[in-house]
Amino acid sequence: MDTQETLIVLSHHDFVRVTAFRESPYPGMTEDIVQQVFVEFFAKRDQWNYDDDLRPLLKTMTKYVAARLWREKSRYLSAVRKAIAEEVRISVHNSDFPYEEDMASLHQCLNKLSGRARKLIELRYFSDIPIADIAERLMLKPNSVYRTICRLREKLKACIERLGRGGVRHVTD
């Protein structure tokens, strides 16, 4: 990778990551999408004019890569999980919420959680690990992990709502 390509990755990584997160029905797929977009972008490097604004091209590529990876992953999901994930993906895609503000709020609220609670959320939603596997890894009962994650989701939701009204208070688990 030459210097110009390195600068392209550095200057557009966050943009592609935000687009990938928005297009991905699973947060755990975001980094895979980002990586694949840049692999495909540089595979066709001779076709692009680096003097043009690359964001529209990268945005389109990200959408197509996300859709393709989603189709590949969803082959193995049950019909119910597939329908739910697709509904969430469509509703997020069609909404006009300010992504950066929501993500900043989420990260602030996550940082207010204890280490154990944050680890549960990260394993489940950012690493896409099933509850049974989390329970086994942490030597807990699956039902206990499920209930804890449900409570944490409610606390995160309340924290984000409070932040929208002017400030984050401590979230307790």
N, C-alpha and C positions, 0 to 999 in steps of 0.2 A: 504494500500500500504506500503510495507516494504522499508527499506533504499535502498536496491539494485535497486528496481523498481523505486524509486524516482530519483536515480542517472541516470538510463537509460533514463527517461523522460527528465531530465535536460540536459543530454549530447547529446541527439538525437533530441530534439524538433526543433531546427533550421534546421537541415538536412531534417526532415520530412516536415517542413513548406515550405522550398524551393522546394522540390519535389512536394508537394501538389499544390503550386502556379503554377508550370510549367505544371502540369497535368490538372489543373482545367480550364475549359473554362470561368468561372466567378470568378473574384477575391474574391467575397463575399462568395464563397464556401470553401475557403482555410481553415479557422479555423474549419469548420464542418468536413472536410476531416482529418485534423490533429487529432482532438478529436476522431473520429471514428477509426482511425488507432491504436491509443494507447488503446482504449477500446477493440478492437479485439485482439491486441497483448497480453494484460494482461488476456484476457479471455482464452487464450491458453498458458499461462505462463509455464505450465509443459512441453510443447513440445520444448521449446527453450533452447539452450545452451548459457548462458550468457557470456561464455568465448570466444565465436566466435565473429567475427565482425558482428554486427547486421544491419549495413547499407544496405547490399544487400537485406536482408529480409524485412526491413522497406520500402525500395524503391519499392519492388514488391508489398507489401501490400498497399502502398500508391497509386500505379497505379490502382490496382483493386478496392480499395475503391472509388477513384475519378471516375472511369468509372461507378461504380454502382450508386453512388450519382448523376452523370450526367444523367444516364438513367432515374432515378427516377424524377429528376427535369425537364428533357426535355420532359417528357410526356405532360406537360402543356404548352409548348411553341408552337407558330405558326410554320408552316413548314419553313418559310423564316428565322425566328430568329434561329431556330434549325440548319438549313443549314449553316448560317453565323457563329454561335458559333462553330460548328463542324469544319469548315474550318479554323478558327482561332486556335482552339486547335491543329489541325493537323500541321499547319504551325509552330506554336511555338514548338511543340514537335519535329519536324524534323529539326529545325534550330540549329546552333551551336553558338548562341550568348552567351556571358559570363553573365549569369543571375545576379550574385552578383554585377558586375559592373553596369549593367543596373538598377538594383534596387537601388543601392547607388545613381546613377545619378538622378533617378526619385525622390527619397526622398529629395535630395538636392534641386532639382527644386521645388518640392512641398513646401518646407520650405521657398522658396523665394516668394511664393504667399501670398496675403493678407489672413486674417482669413476667410473672406466670400468666396473667390474663392476656398481656400483649402477645406472648408466645402462642397461646391458644388461637387467638384471632389470626396471627400471621400464618400458622400452620394450616388452618382451615381455609382461609380466604385468599391468602397471597401465594401459598404453596399448593393449594387445591388438594390437600390430603384428606381422605375420608375420616369421619369421626371415629370409626372403629380402629383405624390405624393410629390416630392420635392417642386414643385411649390406651392402646397396647404400648405405644412408645413411652407414654408418661406413666404407665402402670396404674391407670384409673379405669373405672367402669365406663363403658360407652354412654350409658344414660346420664351419668354425672357430667361427662364432657359436653353432651348435647345440651343439658339444662344450663350449664355454666355459659356456654357460647350464646344461648338464647338471652340470658340475662345481660351478658356483655353487649350484645347487639342493641338491646333496649337502652343501656347506659350510654353507649356511643351515640345513639340517635338523639337522646336527650341532651347530651353534651354539645353535639353539632347544632341542635336547635337553639340552645342557650348562646352559643358563639354567634349565631346569626343575629341575636338580639343584643350583642355588645360585649361578649367576653366569655372566656372559658373558665369554668370553675373546676375544682378537682372531681375526677371520676373515681369512685371507690368500687372495688370488686368485693 
